[in-house]
Amino acid sequence: MKKDTRKIVTLGLMAALSLAVYAFESILPPIIPVPGIKPGLSNIIILFSLKKFGKKEAGSVLLVRLLLSAFLFGNATSLIYSAAGGFLALLMEIISDKILSGDHLYLTGSFGGFFHNIAQLIVAMLIMQSTLIIFYVPYLCISGIVTGLFTGFATHFLLKIKIPET
């Protein structure tokens, strides 16, 4: 298989895996009884794609997952929330990964989780035209940091697995 074809197929598999993880996570019961707090497990695949393939490729995997998940499980509003959170998280992960010289992936994931929730809170304030959502900030920020730490650690260990080339 040609190198370009292999890369396209692999990125397609990354998008499918990200979608499958997202679907699995959507049926899990809430970790804590606060609406909107989820582990963000599909970000493991996005972080993995960022580290293995690069920022454009990770963005492509994210975009495919966002569009398919909105089409299959959500609606236009969920797409707006997810896209704002996902792309700001990816941008901050790219920046923090560069600042940290590729080390400390757990911190990169943590930045991503934190800014994912910040973006969603901003979108919620704009859609609902209310600043009362600001009281929700501490819960979502703490959960974003904690879940981001987990996804960062998970990605770190996933990257250590040696997969033989075929």
Contacts in CASP RR format, 6 or more apart in sequence:
PFRMAT RR
TARGET T0000
AUTHOR 0000-0000-0000
METHOD contacts of the structure
MODEL  1
MKKDTRKIVTLGLMAALSLAVYAFESILPPIIPVPGIKPGLSNIIILFSL
KKFGKKEAGSVLLVRLLLSAFLFGNATSLIYSAAGGFLALLMEIISDKIL
SGDHLYLTGSFGGFFHNIAQLIVAMLIMQSTLIIFYVPYLCISGIVTGLF
TGFATHFLLKIKIPET
1 9 0 8 1.000
7 53 0 8 1.000
7 57 0 8 1.000
10 53 0 8 1.000
11 49 0 8 1.000
11 53 0 8 1.000
11 57 0 8 1.000
11 60 0 8 1.000
11 61 0 8 1.000
12 61 0 8 1.000
12 64 0 8 1.000
14 45 0 8 1.000
14 48 0 8 1.000
14 49 0 8 1.000
14 61 0 8 1.000
15 60 0 8 1.000
15 61 0 8 1.000
15 64 0 8 1.000
15 65 0 8 1.000
15 68 0 8 1.000
17 45 0 8 1.000
18 42 0 8 1.000
18 45 0 8 1.000
18 46 0 8 1.000
18 61 0 8 1.000
18 62 0 8 1.000
18 64 0 8 1.000
18 65 0 8 1.000
19 42 0 8 1.000
19 64 0 8 1.000
19 65 0 8 1.000
19 68 0 8 1.000
19 69 0 8 1.000
19 72 0 8 1.000
21 41 0 8 1.000
21 42 0 8 1.000
21 44 0 8 1.000
21 45 0 8 1.000
22 41 0 8 1.000
22 42 0 8 1.000
22 65 0 8 1.000
22 69 0 8 1.000
22 73 0 8 1.000
23 69 0 8 1.000
23 72 0 8 1.000
23 73 0 8 1.000
24 41 0 8 1.000
25 38 0 8 1.000
25 39 0 8 1.000
25 40 0 8 1.000
25 41 0 8 1.000
25 42 0 8 1.000
26 73 0 8 1.000
28 38 0 8 1.000
28 39 0 8 1.000
30 36 0 8 1.000
30 37 0 8 1.000
30 38 0 8 1.000
31 37 0 8 1.000
31 38 0 8 1.000
31 39 0 8 1.000
32 143 0 8 1.000
34 139 0 8 1.000
34 143 0 8 1.000
36 140 0 8 1.000
37 139 0 8 1.000
37 140 0 8 1.000
37 143 0 8 1.000
37 147 0 8 1.000
38 147 0 8 1.000
39 147 0 8 1.000
39 150 0 8 1.000
39 151 0 8 1.000
40 113 0 8 1.000
40 147 0 8 1.000
40 148 0 8 1.000
40 151 0 8 1.000
41 151 0 8 1.000
41 154 0 8 1.000
42 65 0 8 1.000
43 89 0 8 1.000
43 109 0 8 1.000
43 112 0 8 1.000
43 113 0 8 1.000
43 116 0 8 1.000
43 148 0 8 1.000
43 151 0 8 1.000
44 151 0 8 1.000
44 152 0 8 1.000
44 154 0 8 1.000
44 155 0 8 1.000
44 158 0 8 1.000
45 61 0 8 1.000
45 65 0 8 1.000
46 58 0 8 1.000
46 59 0 8 1.000
46 61 0 8 1.000
46 62 0 8 1.000
46 65 0 8 1.000
46 86 0 8 1.000
46 89 0 8 1.000
46 90 0 8 1.000
46 93 0 8 1.000
47 58 0 8 1.000
47 93 0 8 1.000
47 105 0 8 1.000
47 108 0 8 1.000
47 109 0 8 1.000
47 151 0 8 1.000
47 152 0 8 1.000
47 155 0 8 1.000
48 155 0 8 1.000
48 158 0 8 1.000
48 159 0 8 1.000
49 57 0 8 1.000
49 58 0 8 1.000
49 59 0 8 1.000
49 61 0 8 1.000
50 57 0 8 1.000
50 58 0 8 1.000
50 90 0 8 1.000
50 93 0 8 1.000
50 94 0 8 1.000
50 97 0 8 1.000
51 97 0 8 1.000
51 102 0 8 1.000
51 105 0 8 1.000
51 155 0 8 1.000
51 159 0 8 1.000
52 159 0 8 1.000
55 90 0 8 1.000
55 94 0 8 1.000
58 90 0 8 1.000
58 94 0 8 1.000
59 87 0 8 1.000
59 90 0 8 1.000
62 86 0 8 1.000
62 87 0 8 1.000
62 90 0 8 1.000
66 79 0 8 1.000
66 82 0 8 1.000
66 83 0 8 1.000
66 86 0 8 1.000
67 79 0 8 1.000
69 78 0 8 1.000
69 82 0 8 1.000
70 76 0 8 1.000
70 78 0 8 1.000
70 79 0 8 1.000
70 82 0 8 1.000
77 127 0 8 1.000
80 123 0 8 1.000
80 127 0 8 1.000
81 120 0 8 1.000
81 123 0 8 1.000
81 124 0 8 1.000
84 119 0 8 1.000
84 120 0 8 1.000
84 122 0 8 1.000
84 123 0 8 1.000
85 115 0 8 1.000
85 116 0 8 1.000
85 117 0 8 1.000
85 119 0 8 1.000
85 120 0 8 1.000
85 123 0 8 1.000
86 116 0 8 1.000
86 119 0 8 1.000
87 119 0 8 1.000
88 112 0 8 1.000
88 115 0 8 1.000
88 116 0 8 1.000
88 118 0 8 1.000
88 119 0 8 1.000
89 111 0 8 1.000
89 112 0 8 1.000
89 113 0 8 1.000
89 115 0 8 1.000
89 116 0 8 1.000
89 119 0 8 1.000
90 112 0 8 1.000
91 115 0 8 1.000
92 111 0 8 1.000
92 112 0 8 1.000
92 114 0 8 1.000
92 115 0 8 1.000
93 108 0 8 1.000
93 109 0 8 1.000
93 111 0 8 1.000
93 112 0 8 1.000
95 111 0 8 1.000
96 107 0 8 1.000
96 108 0 8 1.000
96 109 0 8 1.000
96 111 0 8 1.000
96 112 0 8 1.000
97 105 0 8 1.000
97 108 0 8 1.000
100 107 0 8 1.000
100 108 0 8 1.000
102 108 0 8 1.000
105 152 0 8 1.000
105 153 0 8 1.000
105 155 0 8 1.000
105 156 0 8 1.000
105 159 0 8 1.000
106 148 0 8 1.000
106 149 0 8 1.000
106 152 0 8 1.000
106 153 0 8 1.000
106 156 0 8 1.000
107 149 0 8 1.000
108 152 0 8 1.000
109 148 0 8 1.000
109 149 0 8 1.000
109 151 0 8 1.000
109 152 0 8 1.000
109 155 0 8 1.000
110 144 0 8 1.000
110 145 0 8 1.000
110 148 0 8 1.000
110 149 0 8 1.000
110 152 0 8 1.000
112 144 0 8 1.000
112 148 0 8 1.000
113 144 0 8 1.000
113 145 0 8 1.000
113 147 0 8 1.000
113 148 0 8 1.000
113 151 0 8 1.000
114 141 0 8 1.000
114 144 0 8 1.000
114 145 0 8 1.000
114 148 0 8 1.000
116 144 0 8 1.000
117 140 0 8 1.000
117 141 0 8 1.000
117 143 0 8 1.000
117 144 0 8 1.000
118 140 0 8 1.000
118 141 0 8 1.000
120 140 0 8 1.000
121 133 0 8 1.000
121 134 0 8 1.000
121 136 0 8 1.000
121 137 0 8 1.000
121 140 0 8 1.000
124 133 0 8 1.000
125 131 0 8 1.000
125 133 0 8 1.000
125 134 0 8 1.000
END
